[in-house]
Amino acid sequence: MNIRVGTDRDARAAAHLHAAGIGEGFLSSLGPRFLSGLYRSIARDERSLLYVGIDDHDRVVGMIAGTEDVHGLYHRFARREGIIAALTSAPRLLRRGRSVMETWRYGATNGTDLPAAELLSVAVAEGARRSGLGQQLFDVLLREFERRDVAPVKVVVGGRNDNMLRLCRRSGFADATTINVHGNAVSKVLVWSPPPR
C-alpha cells in the first residue's frame, strides 16, 4: 500500500469509504454526495489534512482526515460548499435539524478543555482491512500534526466501536471523557499528544 496526500479528486472515493465504513454518526447519514463536498473542502483547506491509501491498481482503498480546528473547518465548508451540500442533501438535513445544529456548533465551546484539533475520520475498504493500512494512515496523520506543531489532538469514537478504540489507543490516544451526541449516543473522546523529545 502507498499513502499520499489526498486531493479534491479523491473526495468522492473518500466519501464512499466513509459511507461504507462508518455506519455511526450524523455525517454518515447525509450520504456520499454530501460527504464528497466535505472531503473536497478538507482536501482544499490549509488547516485540514486528507490522506489516502492506494492499492497496487491505483485505487483508493483507505482514507484518514483531520483538522487543526474542527469548528473553523465546518464554517469554511459552509462558505465554500454549503449551498450545493444543502441542495444535494436537503431532505436528510431537514429530517435531522437538531443534529445539523449540534454539528454546526460543535467545537465552538464545549465547556471542557478538549483540543480544537481533531482526527475526523478513518476508513479502509473491506478488502484492504487487516493489512495494517489503518495503522499506517494513523501514523502519517499524527506525524503531520506533530510536524505542524498541532497538539493535542482529539478523536470522538462511538462507545461500542471496539476496533476503532483499540486502534486509537495503540496509536497513543488516551481516554479523556465520555460525551453524548446526536440522539444521546454515547461516544468516547480520546486525546493524543506526541511523546516528549
N, C-alpha and C positions, 0 to 999 in steps of 0.2 A: 504494500500500500504506500502511496505517496500522499503527502499532505501539503497543501498550498493555500495561500490567501484566497478567500472567496471573492468573487466579483459580482456585479449586478447580474451577469449572465448565469450565475449559479443560483440565483434567488429561487427560481422555480423548483429546481432539484432539492434545495434546502427545505422549501415549503412542503414538498411531497414527503420528504423524510420525516419532517416534524409531524405532519398529519398522520402518517402511518405508524410512527414510533412513539409518539407522546399522546396517549389517549386521555390523560387527565389535564385539567386546566382549561381556562376560558379561551385562550388563544386558539387552541386546537379545534374548538367548536366553531370557529369562524371560517374554516375551510381553507383549501390550498390557494385560492385566488387572493384572499386577504393576506395570508401568510407570505405569499410571493412579494407583495408590496412591502411588508415588514422587513423581509430579508434583503430586498433590494435597498431599502433605506439603511439597514445595518451595514451592508457592504459599502455604501457610499459615505457613511458617516465617519468623520475623522476621529470621533471619540469612542467608536464601537469596533468590534472585531468579528469577522466571519472567516472560519477556516473550513476547508472541505477535504475529505479523504477520497482519493481517486484509485480505482482498481486498475488492473492490467489492461483493461479495454477502454480506458479513459472515461469511465462512468463515475459519477459522484455517488459514493456509497456510504458516506458519513459526513456529518457536519457538526460544528460547535459554534456558538455565538456568545458574545459577551459585550459589555459596555462599561465605560467608566462612570456613567451616570444614567441609571435607568429612567428616572423621571424626565430628564432632559431628552433622552432618546425618544420617548413616546411623544413629547411635544414637537420635536423636529420631524418625526414621522407624520404626525398630523398635518403639519405645514406642507410637507413635500408630497405626501401620498394620500392625505385624508379624504379628499373628495372622491377619488377613484376607489379607495378602500371602502368607503361608506356605501357607494353605489353598488359595488360588487357583493357586499355582504349585508345590505340593508335589512332584509327580513330577520337574519340571525342577530344583528345588532339590536333591533327593536325588541326582540324577544328577551334579550339579555341586558336590558338597560342598566340594571343595578351593577352587573359585572363590568359593563363599559365604564361606568363612573368610578368604580373601585380601581380599575386598571389605570384610568386617566389620572387619578390622584396618587397612585402607587409610587412610593419613593419620595414624595414631596415632604412628608413629615409622618413619621410612624411612631413618634413618642419613645423611640428606643435609640440606642447608639449603633444601629446597624449601618454598615458602609453603603455608600451610594453605588459603588461598582458592583456588578453582578454578572455571574455566569448565567446566561439567559436560557440556553437550551443546548442539548446534545442528543443526536440520534444517529443510529447506524442501521443500515439496511439489513433485513433478515439474513441474507446470505453471507454477510460480512461480520456477523456477530461472532464472538468468541475468537476473534483473530488478534485481539489486542488493539484494534483501531480506536476504540473508545478511550482507552488509557493514553494512547498517543495523542489524540485530539486534546484531551485534558492537559497533557504536558506542554504542548505547543501554546495553547491559550494562556496557561499560567506563566510560562516563560515570558510571553509578550507583555502580560500585565506587569511582571517584575521588571522587564526592560524599560517599560514606561513609568516605572516607579508608582504604580497604581496598586495600593494595598491598604487595608484588607479588602477582600472580595467576598461577597455572599452568594449563596445559591439557595433557592427555595425548592424543596423536593416534597412530593406527596408523601404523607406519613407512612403509606403502605408500599412505597416503591423501593423495596429492599435492594434490588440490583443497583439502582442509581445511588442509594445511600452508601452501599459498600464501595462503589467507585469513587464517590466524593471523599469518603474517609481515607481510602487508600491513597488518594491524591493529596492528602494533607489538610482537608477541611475538617473542622471540629464543630460539634453540635453547639449552637448558640441559644436557640429558643424554639418554641413551637408557636405557630400562628394559625388562625382560622381565616380562610379566604373563600371567595365565591361560594356561597351556599353553605358556609361553615365547614368546608372541607379542611381537615387538619393537615397542616404541612409543617415540615421541619425546616428551620433555617440553619445552615451551616456556614462557617466563615473560614476563609483561608488567608494566611499571611506567609510570605516567603520565609524560609529559615534564616536566622541571623548569619551575617557574613563574618 
